[in-house]
Amino acid sequence: MRALITGISGFVGPYLTKALLSAGYDVYGLDRNKCECNDCSCVSCDITDSVAVQRAIADAKPDFIFHLAGQSSVRRSFDEPELTYKINVEGTNNILAALVNLNIKPKVLVVSSADVYGEPESLPIDEDAELSPKSPYAESRVEQEEIALRYKEEYGIPVIISRSFSHTGPGQPANFVCPNFSKQVALVKKGKQSVIKVGNIDVKRDFTDVRDMVKAYRILAEKGAAGEIYNAGSGKSYSLRQVLDILLKEANTEAKIEQDPSRIRKKDPQEILGDNSKLSALGWRPEIPFEKTLKDLLAYWMERA
């Protein structure tokens, strides 16, 4: 079986590549950046370039497409809303339009975000919860989903949507909260920093290890029903205070905690917790304890701090 991964050089792409290769897939990738994988075929391609996208898909002839490419920063989306829309919405349309033009119908996993739910009315959040996007990023994910489902209805493209909750692990950029805390704790441990700057650390989030998340993506692509939406998350929530406490304990160090107003998001939900029962019914369970995820993150940053 052939799998095409968009955004293969991003945070999740290398983990998904490894998981698919281990399962016997031939892996193809496209990314704006250079691919470092020696066991797959990659091309340099910007998903906002419709001609290049169609050419890459025609060459790969995939059975599955894992659409990871996107602008995934909420903060950046406020600064660059047009770019966020162009990448997340127009880029998705380019991929699906190419399939129609080429008259092929691989299964397509479109990776969306739990941010589409906004402030939840009740917990845990299931797939029928009302959507209430609170950022240009979240709005772009809602439109991405609408386009994907339209291609399913109008052209029969077998699209599956993953509403992914927070996922983390070694290699995630430090502009995300868990790697940011891990980097700061590593700097404290090495005597290069004395104060850890945080936002609101009392909010709670549903975290999944990226290595478990890519297993979910494979199961969704293979077993998910076309036209369906699945929450992908651990079904457990942790406060950011707990995250910091676990990291400091693992590093066997102490530090002064200082709130930085620039790190506080307006209208930030107090708790995000997903109902993953629909995905679990396909045979997926998170296997890596969150403490292990944070331990590996800290080790990653201890080598780089």
N, C-alpha and C positions, 0 to 999 in steps of 0.2 A: 504494500500500500504506500502511496505517495502522499506526504503532507507538506503543505506550503505554510510557512509561518511568516506573517508580516510583522515587522518590528523585531526581527530575530536577534538583533544585537542589543536590545534593551534589557531591563532588569530580569523580566520573566523568561524572555526568549531562550537564553542558554540552558535554563533548567528544563524548559519544555523540550528543547532539542535533545538533551540527554535522555529524557524519559521516553521520547518517541523512538530514538535510535535503539534504546534497550529493548523496546517492544518490537523491533524488527522493521520499523518504517524506513523508507527512503525519505530524507528530509531536504526540502528546498527552502530557501529563505530570501526575503527581500527586506532591505533596510537602507536608510539614507547613509548610514555609517558602514564602515568596513566590517565584514563578518569574520570572526576569529575561529569559527568552527572548521576543523580539518576533515570532518566526516560527512559534511553536507554541501550542497551546491547553493551558493548565495549570489545574488546580483544586487548591485547598487541601484536603488529605485525609491523615488519619493512617491508616496501614495496619492499625493495631490496631482501627480502627472498621469492623466488617464491613459495616454498612449503607452507610456512606459509600463504601467500596471498591466494593461492588456497583453503586452508583449511578454512580460515576465510570467503571467499565468499561462499563456499559450505554450511557452517553453517548458514549464513545469508539469503541465497536465496532471494536476493534483486530484486525489480522491477526497482529501480533506483540506480545508483551509482554516487555519487558526489565526484569526484577525486580532493581533495584539497591538499593532501600531496605533499610536494615539498620543495626544497631548494630555497628560494625566495629572497635572498639577492644578489644584483648585486656586491657589494663590496666583499662579501665572495667568490663569484664565481671566482674572479681573484686569490684569495689565494688558493682555492680548486676546480679547474675545474673538476678534475676526480670525486670527490664526487658529485658535482653538476650534472654531466652527469649521474652518477649511480642512483641518487635519481630521477631526473626528467625524464630521458629517459628510463633507464632500469626498474625503478619502474612502469612507465606507461605501458611498455610492459608486465611486470609480471601480472598486473591486467587484461589486455585484453587477454593475452594468457590463463589465468585461465578460462575466459569465454568460450573460444573455447574448452578447455579441458573438461569443465563441460557441454558443449553443452547447454548453456543458453544465452539469449540475452536481458538482462536488458538495459534500456536506460542509457547511460553513458555520464555525463557532465565532460569533461576534461577542467580544468581551466588553461588556458595559460595566456599570458601577452601581453600588448600593447608594451612592450619593443622589440618585434619582428620587429616592424616597423623602429626602429632606428631613424635617422634624417629624418623627413617627408619632402617630396618635396612640399606638399601643405596641407592646413588645411581647414576644419576638415578632419581627416583621416578616410577613409572608408575601408571596408574589402578587397577591391581589390587593395589597395595601395601596392607598392613594399615592400618586406621584406628586411631589412638591419640591422641584429643584430650586436650590437656593444660590446657585452660582452659574456663571456662563459655562463652566465645565459640566455641571450636572445637566444644564439645559441641552448642551451638545450631545450628551449621552441619551437623553430622552429622544431627541430627533434621530440619532443614530439607530435606536431601536425601531422607531416608526418606519424608517426607510427599509431596514432589514425585513421587517414583517410585511411591508408592501411588496417587496420582491418575492417573498414566499407566496403571497396571495395572487399576485398578477402573473408571475412567471414560473412558479413552482420550484424556486430555488430552496433547497432544504436547509433553512437557516435555524440555528439554535442560539439563544441569547443567554449569556451568563451575567447575572448581576453580582459582580464580585465585591465582597466586603474586604476590609483592609487585609493585606497580606504583606509579609516582610521576610527578610532573610539576608544572608551575606550577599553583598553586591548591590543592595538597594541604595540609591543616592541619599546623601545626608540631608536633603531638603524634606525628607519624610521623617515622621516623629521617632520611630524606633531606632533607625540608624543614626539619627541626630543625637538622641540621648546616649546611644552606645559610643559614638565618637567623643562626645563630651566627657563621659565617664572614663574612657581610655586616656584622654588628655589629662584628666585629674590624676589618674593612677600614675601617669608618667611625670607628674609634677609640672606640666605645661599649662595648667589651668586650675584655678581654685574655686570658681563659681560655676554652677550649672544653670543656664538660663532656660526658662520654661514658659509655656503659656498657661492655660487652664489645665492643670493636671488632675482635676477631679472628674473630667469627662471620661466616659467608658466606651470602649470600642471593641468590636468583634474582630479579633486577629487570627489569621491562619498562616502557617508556615508556607512559604512559596513552593516548597518541595511537595507539600500536600496539595496545594492549589493546582499545580500542573497535572497531578493525577486526576483531579476533578475535571480539568479541561479535556483530558483524553477520554474519560468516561462519558462526558457530555457529548463529545463529537461522535463517539462510537454508538452510544446507547440513547442519547437524548432524542426526543420527538421533535420533528421539524415544526417550526412555528411556535415552539414553547419557550418560556422564560424560566430560568432556574436561579435561585439564590445560591451563591457559592461562598460559604463562610463556615466557621468552626461551630457556631451555635453557642459560644461562650464569650463573655465580655470581661475586659480588664480595664481598670482605670489607668490613666497615664502615670498616676502616683505609684501604682503597683509595678508598672513597667520600670520606673526609675529605681524603686526599692530593690527589685530583683537584680537589676544591673549593678547597683552599688554593692549588694551582698556578694554577687559573683566576683566582683573585682576586689572585694575585701577592702573597701575604702569608704571615706566619708567626704562630703562636700557641702558647701553652702548652696541652697537652692534659692534662686532669685527669679521673680516673675518679670518677664519682658512684655510690655504692652503690645509690641509689634507682633508677638506670636499668638495673640488672642484673636480668634475669629469671632466676628459678630454673628449672632443667631446660630451658635454652634450647639447642636443637640446634646443634651446631657448624657444620653446613652444610645448607642446603636447596637442592636442585637438581632441577628438574622435567624429565621426559621429555615433550616436546611433540609427539612424532611423530604421535599420533592427530589432533591439531588441524592439524598441518602438512599431513597428507594431504588436508585440505579446501581447501588452497591458501593458507594463512596463513604468513607469515614476518615476524618483527620486522625493521623497516627502520631505526629510529632508533638510532644508536650511544648507548651509555650515557653517554659523555662529553658528547654533545650534550644529553641529558636533564638532566644535572647543570649544564651551562652555562646552560640556560634556567631551571632552578630558582634558581640563584644570581642571575641577572639579575632574576628576579621578586622575590627578597627584597632585593636591592640598592635596588629602588625603594621598599620598604616599611620597611626597617630604620631 
